[in-house]
Amino acid sequence: MNEIQAEIIQVYGKVQGVFYRKSTQAEAKKLGLSGWVKNREDGSVEIFAEGSARQLEDLKKWCKRGPAQADVQELISESAEAQFYKSFEIEYSH
């Protein structure tokens, strides 16, 4: 059985207003990951994803490209504590 791992991924560049969150959600669901994605005030996108090491690597590879309209400049990821989310959702600022 694969151990559940979690990562926080910070994506910088032209990643807001280009369907990055929606595309990330679709990719994460396709890969079988759970967690969330949200816009940050600094213009970046933050992702919390959990799944197997392979699933997380596949998501990070995708995140470096993103959707067609995105221009990813930098991606930073770090390990996190698994929260055992049941789905992958878009979080919206209030």
N, C-alpha and C positions, 0 to 999 in steps of 0.2 A: 504494500500500500504506500502511495506517495504521501510524504509528510506535507502538511499545509504550511506554506511559507507566505510571508507578507512583505510588501515593499511600498514605500512612498516614492512616487516618481514625480519630479518637477520638470515641466517642459517649458522652455523659453523660446521666444521668437514670435512670428506672426501666427499665433495659435488661438486667438479669440476672434469671434465673428467669422469663422471659417468652418463651422460645423465640427470643430475638433472634439468637443465633449460628446456629441451624438455619435460621431464616428468611433470614438474610443469605446463608448458603451456597446456599440454593435460588435466591435472586434473582441472586446472582453467576453461578451456573451458567447460569441463564436468559439473562443478558446476555452470556455468553461470556467472563467474566473468570476469571483465575486468581489464586491467593494464599491467604490464610488469615484466620480470625477467631478471637479469643480473649477471654475474660474477663480483666480486670485486677483486681488486689487492691483498688484504690480504688473498685470498683463500676462502672467504666466498661467498655465493650467496645472493643477495638482491632481494626482491620481493615487488612490489607495487601492491596491489590488492584492488578492490572496488566491493562492492555488499552488500547484507544483512548481518546482524550479524551472522546468521546461516551459510551462505555460507563461510564467513571468518573463522568461527570456524572449519568448515569441512576442509578447505584448510590447516589451521594450524595443525590439527590432521594428515593430510596426510604428510605435510612437516616434521613432527617429525620422520617419517619413511623414506620418499623419495623413490626413485627407489631402486631396489634390490642391486645394487652395492654401494650405498651410505652408509656412516656411520655418521649419524647426532649426533653431540656432544652437541649442544646448539641451541636454537631457541629464539630469542628476537623479540618481536613485540611491536609496538606503534601506536597509532591512528595518522591519517594523514588527510589532507584536500582532499576531493574528487575532482578528476580532470575530471571525466566523460568520460573516455576513451571508445571507441566503441568496442574494441577487446582486446585480451590478447596476447602480443607479446614478443619475445625474443629480448633483446637489446644487441648488440654486441659492444665491445670496438673498437675504431678507432685507 
